[in-house]
Amino acid sequence: MIEKKLDVSNYGIYLLSVDKLTDFLKENKIKTKKILEFFQKNHELYLKSLEEGVWLPILPIDSIEYIIKIGENENFDNNWDIVFNIDGFNLEIGNDNSFWVGSTGNLLTFEINDYLGEKKYNSYQTLDGEVLYDSFKFNLESGKYLVNIIGYKRKNKLEYPEANYGYSFEFKKVQEFNGYIDPREDDKYLFNLSKY
């Protein structure tokens, strides 16, 4: 199994269920592939997407590589310190029983075929032959979840290509969402691990 080292080429990461996102786009008659730009220009629908748990944007963060771990079974070892722990974000998993964690750069032009079938990740190769991963797929039973975001920082920084920061996500299943939290409220939330 490859280490889940996510290359962030834009200024953030996202969690989303492709099934839930495509349903939301259809329901709201949104035809664009430029998902990020659409939500930036349509604040009411952006807030509605958070309320319904369509996606969870985590930004702004530095454009570097991060280790990604999901659930209580995948933990960072004692070489890492927890720098924040923020919970209560909505995310709904659709009938595909999975979600993706990726660089927000993927949402500049969202290509649905990159996320369908048996794919477990999306990657690309640099000019010098290094393979970088810009999204990973994780399995999770369909339903509504409150997501806990935990940020980690290495106690002793390592040289590139090692990642010195990471995120883990824990999920608590709920029957319904009661309101929502907007992760873009920068005065409340600081997700950029290099600022700690």
MDTraj code that builds the backbone (N, CA, C; nanometers):
import mdtraj as md
import numpy as np

residues = "MET ILE GLU LYS LYS LEU ASP VAL SER ASN TYR GLY ILE TYR LEU LEU SER VAL ASP LYS LEU THR ASP PHE LEU LYS GLU ASN LYS ILE LYS THR LYS LYS ILE LEU GLU PHE PHE GLN LYS ASN HIS GLU LEU TYR LEU LYS SER LEU GLU GLU GLY VAL TRP LEU PRO ILE LEU PRO ILE ASP SER ILE GLU TYR ILE ILE LYS ILE GLY GLU ASN GLU ASN PHE ASP ASN ASN TRP ASP ILE VAL PHE ASN ILE ASP GLY PHE ASN LEU GLU ILE GLY ASN ASP ASN SER PHE TRP VAL GLY SER THR GLY ASN LEU LEU THR PHE GLU ILE ASN ASP TYR LEU GLY GLU LYS LYS TYR ASN SER TYR GLN THR LEU ASP GLY GLU VAL LEU TYR ASP SER PHE LYS PHE ASN LEU GLU SER GLY LYS TYR LEU VAL ASN ILE ILE GLY TYR LYS ARG LYS ASN LYS LEU GLU TYR PRO GLU ALA ASN TYR GLY TYR SER PHE GLU PHE LYS LYS VAL GLN GLU PHE ASN GLY TYR ILE ASP PRO ARG GLU ASP ASP LYS TYR LEU PHE ASN LEU SER LYS TYR".split()
xyz = np.array([
    [0.0837, -0.1193, 0.0000],
    [0.0000, 0.0000, 0.0000],
    [0.0880, 0.1255, 0.0000],
    [0.0566, 0.2201, -0.0866],
    [0.1371, 0.3415, -0.0918],
    [0.1046, 0.4303, 0.0274],
    [0.2074, 0.5009, 0.0748],
    [0.1837, 0.5986, 0.1804],
    [0.0968, 0.7090, 0.1222],
    [-0.0003, 0.7529, 0.1957],
    [-0.0913, 0.8556, 0.1473],
    [-0.0251, 0.9923, 0.1665],
    [0.0640, 1.0255, 0.0738],
    [0.1325, 1.1547, 0.0757],
    [0.0708, 1.2395, -0.0345],
    [-0.0061, 1.3400, 0.0070],
    [-0.0841, 1.4217, -0.0858],
    [-0.0055, 1.5444, -0.1280],
    [0.0071, 1.5650, -0.2579],
    [0.0743, 1.6825, -0.3123],
    [-0.0304, 1.7913, -0.3371],
    [-0.0189, 1.9005, -0.2643],
    [-0.1149, 2.0105, -0.2776],
    [-0.0562, 2.1150, -0.3718],
    [-0.1188, 2.1285, -0.4880],
    [-0.0692, 2.2205, -0.5905],
    [-0.1442, 2.3528, -0.5885],
    [-0.2436, 2.3628, -0.5044],
    [-0.3212, 2.4846, -0.4937],
    [-0.3090, 2.5298, -0.3492],
    [-0.4103, 2.5901, -0.2938],
    [-0.3975, 2.6455, -0.1587],
    [-0.4848, 2.5718, -0.0570],
    [-0.5239, 2.4488, -0.0887],
    [-0.6062, 2.3779, 0.0074],
    [-0.6279, 2.2334, -0.0305],
    [-0.6997, 2.1634, 0.0579],
    [-0.7423, 2.0268, 0.0300],
    [-0.8926, 2.0180, 0.0503],
    [-0.9514, 1.9116, -0.0020],
    [-1.0950, 1.8921, 0.0118],
    [-1.1219, 1.7466, 0.0480],
    [-1.2377, 1.7241, 0.1097],
    [-1.2963, 1.5921, 0.1253],
    [-1.4303, 1.5995, 0.0545],
    [-1.4616, 1.4988, -0.0273],
    [-1.5932, 1.4950, -0.0904],
    [-1.6264, 1.3553, -0.1384],
    [-1.7579, 1.3275, -0.1392],
    [-1.8113, 1.2070, -0.2011],
    [-1.8514, 1.2469, -0.3427],
    [-1.7931, 1.1798, -0.4419],
    [-1.8240, 1.2119, -0.5815],
    [-1.9732, 1.1958, -0.6077],
    [-2.0326, 1.0926, -0.5504],
    [-2.1755, 1.0672, -0.5677],
    [-2.2585, 1.1845, -0.5143],
    [-2.2251, 1.2307, -0.3954],
    [-2.2984, 1.3415, -0.3339],
    [-2.2768, 1.4714, -0.4116],
    [-2.1537, 1.4944, -0.4573],
    [-2.1260, 1.6158, -0.5348],
    [-2.2040, 1.6165, -0.6658],
    [-2.2044, 1.5056, -0.7383],
    [-2.2761, 1.5030, -0.8665],
    [-2.4268, 1.5198, -0.8460],
    [-2.4814, 1.4631, -0.7375],
    [-2.6233, 1.4844, -0.7064],
    [-2.6519, 1.6331, -0.6815],
    [-2.5652, 1.6968, -0.6045],
    [-2.5830, 1.8389, -0.5722],
    [-2.5778, 1.9234, -0.6994],
    [-2.4829, 1.8932, -0.7876],
    [-2.4707, 1.9687, -0.9126],
    [-2.5962, 1.9531, -0.9983],
    [-2.6490, 1.8305, -1.0053],
    [-2.7714, 1.8064, -1.0845],
    [-2.8911, 1.8776, -1.0236],
    [-2.9083, 1.8634, -0.8922],
    [-3.0234, 1.9248, -0.8235],
    [-3.0266, 2.0762, -0.8436],
    [-2.9080, 2.1370, -0.8475],
    [-2.8998, 2.2823, -0.8584],
    [-2.8702, 2.3306, -1.0003],
    [-2.8826, 2.2358, -1.0970],
    [-2.8646, 2.2667, -1.2394],
    [-2.7316, 2.3377, -1.2665],
    [-2.6264, 2.2861, -1.2018],
    [-2.4919, 2.3404, -1.2204],
    [-2.4213, 2.2532, -1.3234],
    [-2.3820, 2.3140, -1.4349],
    [-2.3218, 2.2361, -1.5429],
    [-2.1709, 2.2558, -1.5559],
    [-2.1136, 2.3476, -1.4842],
    [-1.9719, 2.3777, -1.4976],
    [-1.8827, 2.2681, -1.4376],
    [-1.7632, 2.2528, -1.4926],
    [-1.6611, 2.1653, -1.4344],
    [-1.5708, 2.2452, -1.3409],
    [-1.5850, 2.3784, -1.3436],
    [-1.5008, 2.4658, -1.2616],
    [-1.5659, 2.4826, -1.1236],
    [-1.5612, 2.3745, -1.0472],
    [-1.6316, 2.3684, -0.9181],
    [-1.5832, 2.4764, -0.8213],
    [-1.4516, 2.4905, -0.8097],
    [-1.3957, 2.5869, -0.7154],
    [-1.4397, 2.7288, -0.7495],
    [-1.4274, 2.7651, -0.8737],
    [-1.4671, 2.8985, -0.9184],
    [-1.6161, 2.9208, -0.8969],
    [-1.6968, 2.8176, -0.9238],
    [-1.8409, 2.8302, -0.9062],
    [-1.8751, 2.8631, -0.7609],
    [-1.8158, 2.7875, -0.6654],
    [-1.8470, 2.8125, -0.5247],
    [-1.7924, 2.9472, -0.4778],
    [-1.6816, 2.9928, -0.5360],
    [-1.6287, 3.1239, -0.4997],
    [-1.7224, 3.2354, -0.5451],
    [-1.7904, 3.2163, -0.6580],
    [-1.8776, 3.3202, -0.7132],
    [-2.0224, 3.3092, -0.6659],
    [-2.0613, 3.1967, -0.6076],
    [-2.2001, 3.1735, -0.5658],
    [-2.2034, 3.1374, -0.4179],
    [-2.1931, 3.2416, -0.3340],
    [-2.1766, 3.2204, -0.1901],
    [-2.2939, 3.1443, -0.1278],
    [-2.4159, 3.1745, -0.1709],
    [-2.5326, 3.1061, -0.1130],
    [-2.5276, 2.9555, -0.1397],
    [-2.4917, 2.9179, -0.2627],
    [-2.4814, 2.7747, -0.2936],
    [-2.3603, 2.7124, -0.2252],
    [-2.2539, 2.7895, -0.2066],
    [-2.1390, 2.7412, -0.1293],
    [-2.1843, 2.7051, 0.0124],
    [-2.2585, 2.7964, 0.0772],
    [-2.3066, 2.7703, 0.2136],
    [-2.4034, 2.6515, 0.2158],
    [-2.4897, 2.6428, 0.1132],
    [-2.5815, 2.5286, 0.1041],
    [-2.5030, 2.3977, 0.0910],
    [-2.3926, 2.4001, 0.0146],
    [-2.3114, 2.2788, -0.0026],
    [-2.2488, 2.2359, 0.1303],
    [-2.2105, 2.3315, 0.2143],
    [-2.1562, 2.2988, 0.3465],
    [-2.2650, 2.2429, 0.4377],
    [-2.3812, 2.3060, 0.4330],
    [-2.4938, 2.2632, 0.5161],
    [-2.5336, 2.1189, 0.4837],
    [-2.5312, 2.0838, 0.3540],
    [-2.5698, 1.9488, 0.3117],
    [-2.4536, 1.8493, 0.3168],
    [-2.3350, 1.8962, 0.3531],
    [-2.2210, 1.8051, 0.3620],
    [-2.1712, 1.7566, 0.2275],
    [-2.1858, 1.8405, 0.1240],
    [-2.1444, 1.8028, -0.0115],
    [-1.9931, 1.7894, -0.0199],
    [-1.9222, 1.8790, 0.0475],
    [-1.7762, 1.8745, 0.0482],
    [-1.7258, 1.9452, 0.1717],
    [-1.5990, 1.9264, 0.1994],
    [-1.5352, 1.9929, 0.3120],
    [-1.4037, 2.0526, 0.2626],
    [-1.4021, 2.1851, 0.2384],
    [-1.2782, 2.2503, 0.1961],
    [-1.1936, 2.2873, 0.3186],
    [-1.0640, 2.2628, 0.3097],
    [-0.9719, 2.2950, 0.4188],
    [-0.8641, 2.3851, 0.3588],
    [-0.8720, 2.5129, 0.3899],
    [-0.7821, 2.6108, 0.3305],
    [-0.7878, 2.7407, 0.4086],
    [-0.6957, 2.8311, 0.3865],
    [-0.5774, 2.8189, 0.3018],
    [-0.4664, 2.7430, 0.3743],
    [-0.3936, 2.6638, 0.2976],
    [-0.2759, 2.5938, 0.3488],
    [-0.1647, 2.6064, 0.2451],
    [-0.0429, 2.5768, 0.2868],
    [0.0707, 2.5850, 0.1949],
    [0.0622, 2.4771, 0.0883],
    [0.1163, 2.5072, -0.0295],
    [0.1209, 2.4117, -0.1406],
    [0.2463, 2.3259, -0.1270],
    [0.2341, 2.2215, -0.0449],
    [0.3433, 2.1269, -0.0200],
    [0.2819, 1.9886, -0.0086],
    [0.3594, 1.8908, 0.0364],
    [0.3053, 1.7562, 0.0545],
    [0.2656, 1.7336, 0.2000],
    [0.1553, 1.6586, 0.2182],
    [0.1018, 1.6274, 0.3506],
    [0.0743, 1.4780, 0.3593],
    [0.0984, 1.4212, 0.4761],
    [0.0575, 1.2835, 0.5028],
    [-0.0899, 1.2875, 0.5411],
    [-0.1695, 1.1955, 0.4845],
    [-0.3135, 1.1886, 0.5128],
    [-0.3430, 1.0547, 0.5788],
    [-0.4127, 1.0595, 0.6922],
    [-0.4538, 0.9365, 0.7611],
    [-0.6013, 0.9490, 0.7951],
    [-0.6729, 0.8368, 0.7846],
    [-0.8182, 0.8369, 0.8053],
    [-0.8554, 0.7404, 0.9173],
    [-0.9394, 0.7881, 1.0088],
    [-0.9959, 0.7025, 1.1115],
    [-0.9022, 0.6758, 1.2276],
    [-0.9565, 0.6115, 1.3286],
    [-0.8822, 0.5879, 1.4516],
    [-0.7780, 0.4765, 1.4373],
    [-0.7879, 0.3943, 1.3323],
    [-0.6928, 0.2849, 1.3143],
    [-0.5621, 0.3306, 1.2514],
    [-0.5617, 0.4470, 1.1882],
    [-0.4405, 0.4997, 1.1261],
    [-0.3950, 0.6205, 1.2067],
    [-0.2911, 0.6021, 1.2850],
    [-0.2449, 0.7106, 1.3707],
    [-0.1049, 0.7563, 1.3328],
    [-0.0760, 0.8808, 1.3626],
    [0.0602, 0.9307, 1.3513],
    [0.1366, 0.8801, 1.4738],
    [0.2634, 0.8447, 1.4546],
    [0.3409, 0.7908, 1.5677],
    [0.3944, 0.9038, 1.6552],
    [0.4794, 0.8675, 1.7513],
    [0.5252, 0.9680, 1.8482],
    [0.6337, 1.0604, 1.7937],
    [0.6616, 1.0545, 1.6626],
    [0.7503, 1.1524, 1.5991],
    [0.6747, 1.2784, 1.5584],
    [0.5445, 1.2806, 1.5861],
    [0.4587, 1.3915, 1.5454],
    [0.3904, 1.4534, 1.6668],
    [0.3632, 1.5835, 1.6585],
    [0.2838, 1.6544, 1.7599],
    [0.1504, 1.6951, 1.6983],
    [0.0442, 1.6865, 1.7780],
    [-0.0858, 1.7407, 1.7359],
    [-0.0813, 1.8914, 1.7557],
    [-0.1167, 1.9676, 1.6510],
    [-0.1160, 2.1134, 1.6634],
    [-0.2569, 2.1728, 1.6690],
    [-0.3553, 2.0998, 1.6191],
    [-0.4943, 2.1419, 1.6387],
    [-0.5865, 2.0224, 1.6221],
    [-0.7064, 2.0380, 1.6765],
    [-0.8085, 1.9342, 1.6690],
    [-0.9431, 2.0075, 1.6637],
    [-1.0038, 2.0119, 1.5462],
    [-1.1276, 2.0883, 1.5263],
    [-1.2351, 1.9928, 1.4746],
    [-1.3506, 1.9899, 1.5419],
    [-1.4533, 1.8947, 1.4995],
    [-1.5838, 1.9633, 1.4631],
    [-1.6740, 1.8832, 1.4063],
    [-1.8091, 1.9302, 1.3789],
    [-1.8386, 1.9702, 1.2361],
    [-1.7539, 1.9313, 1.1404],
    [-1.7775, 1.9653, 1.0002],
    [-1.8639, 1.8587, 0.9332],
    [-1.9616, 1.9026, 0.8534],
    [-2.0531, 1.8111, 0.7846],
    [-1.9875, 1.7469, 0.6624],
    [-2.0136, 1.6173, 0.6437],
    [-1.9777, 1.5495, 0.5194],
    [-2.0745, 1.4339, 0.5006],
    [-2.1386, 1.4301, 0.3839],
    [-2.2280, 1.3181, 0.3533],
    [-2.1630, 1.2296, 0.2482],
    [-2.1668, 1.0996, 0.2743],
    [-2.1135, 1.0007, 0.1812],
    [-2.2319, 0.9440, 0.1033],
    [-2.2199, 0.9437, -0.0297],
    [-2.3279, 0.8973, -0.1163],
    [-2.3283, 0.7470, -0.1329],
    [-2.4034, 0.7014, -0.2322],
    [-2.4212, 0.5582, -0.2557],
    [-2.2949, 0.4882, -0.3049],
    [-2.1910, 0.5662, -0.3368],
    [-2.0656, 0.5044, -0.3785],
    [-1.9831, 0.4544, -0.2598],
    [-2.0313, 0.4819, -0.1358],
    [-1.9651, 0.4344, -0.0138],
    [-1.8163, 0.4691, -0.0115],
    [-1.7851, 0.5896, -0.0561],
    [-1.6450, 0.6319, -0.0568],
    [-1.6377, 0.7836, -0.0624],
    [-1.5189, 0.8337, -0.0327],
    [-1.4930, 0.9764, -0.0467],
    [-1.3482, 0.9946, -0.0894],
    [-1.3189, 1.1128, -0.1376],
    [-1.1850, 1.1467, -0.1846],
    [-1.1282, 1.2600, -0.1014],
    [-0.9980, 1.2545, -0.0784],
    [-0.9227, 1.3655, -0.0210],
    [-0.8258, 1.4086, -0.1300],
    [-0.8295, 1.5376, -0.1658],
    [-0.7434, 1.5822, -0.2743],
    [-0.7061, 1.7284, -0.2650],
    [-0.6189, 1.7686, -0.3540],
    [-0.5771, 1.9076, -0.3658],
    [-0.6896, 1.9877, -0.4314],
    [-0.7167, 2.1071, -0.3798],
    [-0.8235, 2.1885, -0.4388],
    [-0.7943, 2.2227, -0.5844],
    [-0.6699, 2.2089, -0.6272],
    [-0.6373, 2.2293, -0.7684],
    [-0.7180, 2.1378, -0.8590],
    [-0.7575, 2.0201, -0.8093],
    [-0.8398, 1.9269, -0.8876],
    [-0.9765, 1.9860, -0.9206],
    [-1.0219, 2.0801, -0.8387],
    [-1.1558, 2.1360, -0.8564],
    [-1.1567, 2.2587, -0.9472],
    [-1.0373, 2.2979, -0.9951],
    [-1.0339, 2.4066, -1.0932],
    [-1.1058, 2.3619, -1.2196],
    [-1.0828, 2.2368, -1.2594],
    [-1.1578, 2.1717, -1.3669],
    [-1.1807, 2.0278, -1.3227],
    [-1.3001, 1.9992, -1.2717],
    [-1.3316, 1.8688, -1.2148],
    [-1.3665, 1.7706, -1.3263],
    [-1.2844, 1.6685, -1.3417],
    [-1.3062, 1.5645, -1.4430],
    [-1.3620, 1.4406, -1.3742],
    [-1.4915, 1.4184, -1.3854],
    [-1.5596, 1.3096, -1.3153],
    [-1.4952, 1.1734, -1.3414],
    [-1.4478, 1.1511, -1.4636],
    [-1.3902, 1.0202, -1.4967],
    [-1.2638, 0.9884, -1.4174],
    [-1.1995, 1.0909, -1.3613],
    [-1.0808, 1.0678, -1.2784],
    [-1.1159, 1.0008, -1.1456],
    [-1.2450, 0.9932, -1.1127],
    [-1.2866, 0.9456, -0.9812],
    [-1.3777, 0.8233, -0.9869],
    [-1.4003, 0.7704, -1.1048],
    [-1.4950, 0.6600, -1.1196],
    [-1.4246, 0.5249, -1.1266],
    [-1.5017, 0.4194, -1.1080],
    [-1.4485, 0.2840, -1.1208],
    [-1.3657, 0.2423, -1.0008],
    [-1.2640, 0.1635, -1.0281],
    [-1.1829, 0.1051, -0.9216],
    [-1.0632, 0.1913, -0.8815],
    [-1.0579, 0.3140, -0.9317],
    [-0.9443, 0.4009, -0.8995],
    [-0.9327, 0.4216, -0.7495],
    [-0.8084, 0.4213, -0.7003],
    [-0.7829, 0.4438, -0.5576],
    [-0.7083, 0.5749, -0.5348],
    [-0.6559, 0.6324, -0.6420],
    [-0.5832, 0.7586, -0.6324],
    [-0.5685, 0.8187, -0.7715],
    [-0.5331, 0.9462, -0.7753],
    [-0.4952, 1.0141, -0.8990],
    [-0.3538, 1.0656, -0.8800],
    [-0.2717, 1.0497, -0.9827],
    [-0.1322, 1.0908, -0.9718],
    [-0.0841, 1.1493, -1.1035],
    [0.0325, 1.2098, -1.0977],
    [0.0987, 1.2600, -1.2176],
    [0.2490, 1.2508, -1.1958],
    [0.3228, 1.2602, -1.3043],
    [0.4672, 1.2464, -1.2966],
    [0.5338, 1.3795, -1.3298],
    [0.6341, 1.4155, -1.2489],
    [0.7083, 1.5385, -1.2747],
    [0.8070, 1.5145, -1.3887],
    [0.8675, 1.6214, -1.4376],
    [0.9646, 1.6106, -1.5466],
    [1.0844, 1.5232, -1.5098],
    [1.1193, 1.5202, -1.3815],
    [1.2322, 1.4362, -1.3398],
    [1.1891, 1.2964, -1.2947],
    [1.0644, 1.2588, -1.3252],
    [1.0200, 1.1217, -1.3032],
    [0.9578, 1.0915, -1.1676],
    [0.9441, 1.1920, -1.0798],
    [0.8828, 1.1682, -0.9486],
    [0.7310, 1.1569, -0.9650],
    [0.6709, 1.0560, -0.9017],
    [0.5250, 1.0400, -0.9050],
    [0.4665, 1.1131, -0.7846],
    [0.3732, 1.2041, -0.8122],
    [0.3052, 1.2800, -0.7069],
    [0.1572, 1.2455, -0.7091],
    [0.0970, 1.2372, -0.5911],
    [-0.0437, 1.1998, -0.5772],
    [-0.1237, 1.3236, -0.5379],
    [-0.2295, 1.3538, -0.6172],
    [-0.3088, 1.4719, -0.5840],
    [-0.4491, 1.4396, -0.5344],
    [-0.4825, 1.3107, -0.5220],
    [-0.6077, 1.2722, -0.4550],
    [-0.6046, 1.1227, -0.4227],
    [-0.6708, 1.0891, -0.3128],
    [-0.6816, 0.9508, -0.2671],
    [-0.8273, 0.9187, -0.2357],
    [-0.8655, 0.7940, -0.2647],
    [-1.0014, 0.7469, -0.2359],
    [-0.9996, 0.6635, -0.1083],
    [-1.1022, 0.6823, -0.0246],
    [-1.1188, 0.6062, 0.0990],
    [-1.2604, 0.5503, 0.1027],
    [-1.2747, 0.4315, 0.1572],
    [-1.4068, 0.3699, 0.1690],
    [-1.4710, 0.4096, 0.3009],
    [-1.5997, 0.4422, 0.2939],
    [-1.6773, 0.4760, 0.4126],
    [-1.8242, 0.4551, 0.3784],
    [-1.8964, 0.3919, 0.4702],
    [-2.0378, 0.3619, 0.4493],
    [-2.1172, 0.4895, 0.4235],
    [-2.2131, 0.4807, 0.3311],
    [-2.2940, 0.5989, 0.2997],
    [-2.3660, 0.6485, 0.4240],
    [-2.3876, 0.7791, 0.4287],
    [-2.4560, 0.8402, 0.5419],
    [-2.3990, 0.9774, 0.5735],
    [-2.4528, 1.0379, 0.6776],
    [-2.4092, 1.1705, 0.7209],
    [-2.3082, 1.1557, 0.8351],
    [-2.2031, 1.2385, 0.8290],
    [-2.0962, 1.2319, 0.9288],
    [-2.0562, 1.3712, 0.9741],
    [-2.0161, 1.3787, 1.1014],
    [-1.9453, 1.4967, 1.1506],
    [-1.7973, 1.4603, 1.1470],
    [-1.7187, 1.5474, 1.0878],
    [-1.5766, 1.5196, 1.0663],
    [-1.4924, 1.5994, 1.1643],
    [-1.3967, 1.5296, 1.2223],
    [-1.2982, 1.5890, 1.3115],
    [-1.1678, 1.6004, 1.2333],
    [-1.1122, 1.7210, 1.2224],
    [-0.9866, 1.7446, 1.1510],
    [-0.8758, 1.7636, 1.2536],
    [-0.7715, 1.6822, 1.2431],
    [-0.6589, 1.6902, 1.3356],
    [-0.5328, 1.7206, 1.2546],
    [-0.4625, 1.8256, 1.2939],
    [-0.3406, 1.8653, 1.2246],
    [-0.2173, 1.8196, 1.3001],
    [-0.1179, 1.7717, 1.2266],
    [0.0059, 1.7200, 1.2858],
    [0.1280, 1.7877, 1.2249],
    [0.2329, 1.7945, 1.3066],
    [0.3592, 1.8525, 1.2632],
    [0.4705, 1.7627, 1.3167],
    [0.5696, 1.7336, 1.2331],
    [0.6821, 1.6522, 1.2787],
    [0.7575, 1.7229, 1.3904],
    [0.7982, 1.6480, 1.4919],
    [0.8763, 1.7072, 1.6005],
    [1.0113, 1.7543, 1.5487],
    [1.0725, 1.6750, 1.4612],
    [1.2011, 1.7107, 1.4011],
    [1.1852, 1.7075, 1.2501],
    [1.1983, 1.8245, 1.1876],
    [1.1779, 1.8333, 1.0424],
    [1.2761, 1.7458, 0.9669],
    [1.2266, 1.6826, 0.8600],
    [1.3086, 1.6010, 0.7722],
    [1.3253, 1.6718, 0.6384],
    [1.4275, 1.6306, 0.5648],
    [1.4543, 1.6893, 0.4337],
    [1.3534, 1.6392, 0.3301],
    [1.3282, 1.7214, 0.2275],
    [1.2456, 1.6796, 0.1142],
    [1.3088, 1.5553, 0.0534],
    [1.2347, 1.4528, 0.0145],
    [1.0918, 1.4537, -0.0153],
    [1.0013, 1.4118, 0.1008],
    [1.0538, 1.4049, 0.2212],
    [0.9692, 1.3672, 0.3352],
    [0.8707, 1.4803, 0.3667],
    [0.7494, 1.4427, 0.4057],
    [0.6483, 1.5416, 0.4449],
    [0.6620, 1.5693, 0.5945],
    [0.6550, 1.6956, 0.6305],
    [0.6693, 1.7349, 0.7712],
    [0.5382, 1.7725, 0.8375],
    [0.4288, 1.7661, 0.7614],
    [0.2970, 1.8006, 0.8143],
    [0.1968, 1.6948, 0.7701],
    [0.0896, 1.6806, 0.8461],
    [-0.0119, 1.5832, 0.8092],
    [-0.1467, 1.6147, 0.8705],
    [-0.2479, 1.5513, 0.8143],
    [-0.3846, 1.5654, 0.8636],
    [-0.4433, 1.4269, 0.8843],
    [-0.5207, 1.4127, 0.9907],
    [-0.6019, 1.2919, 1.0038],
    [-0.7465, 1.3359, 1.0210],
    [-0.8363, 1.2464, 0.9809],
    [-0.9791, 1.2770, 0.9828],
    [-1.0522, 1.1638, 1.0524],
    [-1.1383, 1.1987, 1.1474],
    [-1.2217, 1.1010, 1.2165],
    [-1.3668, 1.1332, 1.1863],
    [-1.4490, 1.0294, 1.1788],
    [-1.5874, 1.0434, 1.1339],
    [-1.6843, 0.9892, 1.2383],
    [-1.7847, 1.0703, 1.2704],
    [-1.8892, 1.0276, 1.3638],
    [-2.0212, 1.0308, 1.2886],
    [-2.0838, 0.9145, 1.2736],
    [-2.2087, 0.9065, 1.1974],
    [-2.3228, 0.9708, 1.2769],
    [-2.4073, 1.0463, 1.2063],
    [-2.5219, 1.1130, 1.2687],
    [-2.6458, 1.0896, 1.1821],
    [-2.7629, 1.1064, 1.2420],
    [-2.8876, 1.0919, 1.1662],
    [-2.9134, 1.2130, 1.0776],
    [-2.8901, 1.3306, 1.1328],
    [-2.9153, 1.4560, 1.0612],
    [-2.8064, 1.5564, 1.0959],
    [-2.7883, 1.6542, 1.0086],
    [-2.6992, 1.7657, 1.0392],
    [-2.7786, 1.8721, 1.1128],
    [-2.7192, 1.9294, 1.2168],
    [-2.7802, 2.0414, 1.2878],
    [-2.6964, 2.1652, 1.2604],
    [-2.7304, 2.2357, 1.1532],
    [-2.6519, 2.3518, 1.1154],
    [-2.5236, 2.3083, 1.0469],
    [-2.4279, 2.3991, 1.0402],
    [-2.3011, 2.3693, 0.9756],
    [-2.1953, 2.4676, 1.0235],
    [-2.0705, 2.4311, 1.0013],
    [-1.9567, 2.5183, 1.0292],
    [-1.8914, 2.5504, 0.8961],
    [-1.8582, 2.6769, 0.8750],
    [-1.7888, 2.7190, 0.7538],
    [-1.6384, 2.7212, 0.7812],
    [-1.5629, 2.6286, 0.7219],
    [-1.4186, 2.6265, 0.7485],
    [-1.3453, 2.7479, 0.6923],
    [-1.4130, 2.8280, 0.6093],
    [-1.3500, 2.9468, 0.5513],
    [-1.3536, 3.0661, 0.6464],
    [-1.4083, 3.0504, 0.7640],
    [-1.4081, 3.1607, 0.8609],
    [-1.2684, 3.1701, 0.9205],
    [-1.1819, 3.2448, 0.8507],
    [-1.0401, 3.2479, 0.8844],
    [-1.0118, 3.3038, 1.0228],
    [-1.1029, 3.3882, 1.0748],
    [-1.0814, 3.4413, 1.2088],
    [-1.1047, 3.3346, 1.3160],
    [-1.1725, 3.2244, 1.2802],
    [-1.1993, 3.1159, 1.3758],
    [-1.1066, 2.9968, 1.3570],
    [-1.0721, 2.9667, 1.2305],
    [-1.0007, 2.8421, 1.2009],
    [-0.8706, 2.8694, 1.1283],
    [-0.7639, 2.8073, 1.1772],
    [-0.6343, 2.8147, 1.1116],
    [-0.5907, 2.6712, 1.0821],
    [-0.5967, 2.6346, 0.9549],
    [-0.5609, 2.4984, 0.9134],
    [-0.4179, 2.4884, 0.8606],
    [-0.3533, 2.6037, 0.8377],
    [-0.2199, 2.6038, 0.7781],
    [-0.1169, 2.5627, 0.8834],
    [-0.0712, 2.4379, 0.8731],
    [0.0144, 2.3803, 0.9759],
    [0.1482, 2.4510, 0.9893],
    [0.1976, 2.5124, 0.8837],
    [0.3270, 2.5794, 0.8922],
    [0.3205, 2.7080, 0.9759],
    [0.1989, 2.7518, 1.0086],
    [0.1827, 2.8738, 1.0888],
    [0.1842, 2.8446, 1.2390],
    [0.1924, 2.7171, 1.2754],
    [0.1940, 2.6816, 1.4184],
    [0.3365, 2.6652, 1.4669],
])
top = md.Topology()
chain = top.add_chain()
for i, resn in enumerate(residues, 1):
    res = top.add_residue(resn, chain, resSeq=i)
    for name in ("N", "CA", "C"):
        top.add_atom(name, md.element.get_by_symbol(name[0]), res)
traj = md.Trajectory(xyz[None], top)
